[in-house]
Amino acid sequence: MAASASFTDYLKDCLAVVGPVTIKRMFGGAGVYADGVMFGLVANDVLYFKADGQNEQDYVDEGLEPFTYDGKARPIKMSYWQVPERVFDDPDEMTEWATAALAAARRGAMKKKPAKKKSKPRTAKIKPK
């Protein structure tokens, strides 16, 4: 599930249309981030974008598949879908797909509940005898 340095460098150029992009290696692949939100995934030098109910049908209409990996009991499908090859040749289309993926990632991040603050451990007050 490797992501080559040359491919990730190429992606940074292609995806600059959504703002500064960082690519962080993880689990043999890489996550693609903008504004601290992961909106893309790279595995085996293939780019996948985040999809949700608002943009997933675009990928289905293109006949594309979601990123899937082998889980312990069964294959696990993620909400990242392969980006159409032609998008890499058209900066305007790349902008549309990347912007939609970033919006999906932001919507997903907003759904997550903030972590609860840890309360301080209670200490028993011992009364002197």
Residue pairs with C-beta under 8 A, 6 or more apart in sequence:
1 27
1 28
1 29
1 43
1 44
1 69
2 28
2 29
2 43
2 44
2 45
3 23
3 25
3 28
3 29
3 30
3 42
3 43
3 44
3 45
4 45
7 42
7 45
8 23
8 30
8 42
11 21
11 23
11 32
11 40
11 42
11 47
12 21
12 23
14 88
14 91
14 94
15 21
15 32
15 34
15 40
15 94
15 98
17 91
17 94
17 95
17 98
17 99
18 34
18 39
18 95
18 98
18 99
18 102
19 34
19 35
20 34
21 32
21 33
21 34
22 32
22 33
22 34
23 30
23 31
23 32
23 33
23 42
24 30
24 31
24 33
28 43
29 41
29 42
29 43
29 44
30 41
30 42
31 38
31 40
31 41
31 42
32 38
32 39
32 40
32 41
32 42
32 47
33 39
34 102
35 102
35 106
37 102
37 105
37 106
37 109
38 50
38 105
39 49
39 50
39 98
39 101
39 102
39 104
39 105
40 47
40 48
40 49
40 50
40 80
40 98
40 101
41 47
41 48
41 67
41 78
41 80
42 48
43 67
46 82
47 82
47 83
48 66
48 67
48 78
48 80
48 81
48 82
48 83
49 80
49 81
49 83
49 97
49 98
49 100
49 101
49 104
50 79
50 80
50 101
50 102
50 104
50 105
50 108
51 58
51 59
51 66
51 79
51 80
51 81
51 101
51 104
52 79
52 104
52 107
52 108
54 100
54 103
54 104
54 107
55 100
55 101
55 103
55 104
56 79
56 81
58 97
58 100
59 66
59 81
59 82
62 84
64 81
64 82
64 83
64 84
65 81
65 82
66 77
66 78
66 79
66 80
66 81
66 82
67 77
67 78
67 80
67 81
67 82
68 75
68 76
68 77
68 78
69 75
69 76
69 78
70 76
79 104
79 108
83 97
84 97
86 93
87 93
87 94
87 97
88 94
